[in-house]
Amino acid sequence: MDGAAIEGRVPYNRKGETHGRIVEAAARAFRESGFDGVGVAAVMREAGLTHGGFYAHFPSKEALMAEALRQAMRVKRAHWSR
């Protein structure tokens, strides 16, 4: 199958899933060790990926931090609006 949507189903998005795993791993690592205490290689290892794949998802570690912060705010906002 070429990944095209089957009627009634959401197409599988491996890149999106991988991207989310990286953001989640980074958020945990940044909370535990701070921005300067975590390298890209450690984040990728925590996500179960190779260091080389990082730049297919983010232009920089700073961009990853910005996305991790946005995700944290979305989660908090959803929690607060309950």
C-alpha positions in Angstrom: 0.0 0.0 0.0 1.3 3.5 -0.8 0.0 5.2 2.4 -3.1 6.7 0.6 -6.2 7.0 2.7 -8.6 4.1 2.6 -12.2 5.3 2.6 -13.2 5.8 6.3 -9.7 5.5 7.7 -7.1 8.1 8.6 -3.9 7.5 6.7 -0.9 6.5 8.8 1.5 9.3 9.3 4.9 7.9 10.4 6.7 11.2 10.2 4.1 12.9 12.4 4.3 10.0 14.9 8.1 10.2 14.9 8.0 14.0 15.3 5.7 13.6 18.3 8.1 11.1 19.9 11.0 13.5 19.6 9.0 16.4 21.1 7.9 14.2 24.0 11.4 12.9 24.7 12.8 16.4 24.5 10.2 17.8 26.9 11.0 15.2 29.5 14.8 15.7 29.0 14.5 19.5 29.2 12.4 19.3 32.4 14.9 16.9 34.0 18.2 18.5 32.9 17.5 21.9 31.5 18.1 23.1 27.9 21.9 23.3 28.2 22.0 19.9 30.0 20.6 17.9 27.1 22.1 17.3 23.6 20.3 16.4 20.4 21.9 12.9 20.5 20.4 12.2 24.0 17.0 13.3 22.9 17.0 11.1 19.8 18.3 8.2 21.8 15.5 8.7 24.3 13.0 8.7 21.4 14.5 5.5 20.1 15.9 7.1 17.0 19.3 7.9 15.5 20.9 11.3 15.9 21.1 11.7 12.1 17.3 11.9 11.7 16.9 14.9 13.9 17.3 17.5 11.1 14.6 15.9 9.0 12.2 17.2 11.8 13.8 20.3 13.2 16.3 22.9 11.9 17.8 23.3 15.4 17.7 22.4 19.1 16.1 25.8 19.7 13.3 25.0 17.3 12.7 21.7 19.1 12.6 23.5 22.5 10.0 26.0 21.0 7.8 23.2 19.8 8.1 21.3 23.2 7.0 24.5 24.9 4.0 25.0 22.6 3.0 21.4 23.1 3.2 21.8 26.9 1.1 24.9 26.7 -1.6 23.1 24.6 -1.7 20.3 27.2 -2.0 22.8 30.1 -4.6 24.9 28.3 -6.7 21.7 27.8 -6.4 20.8 31.4 -7.3 24.2 32.6 -10.4 24.4 30.4 -12.0 21.3 31.9 
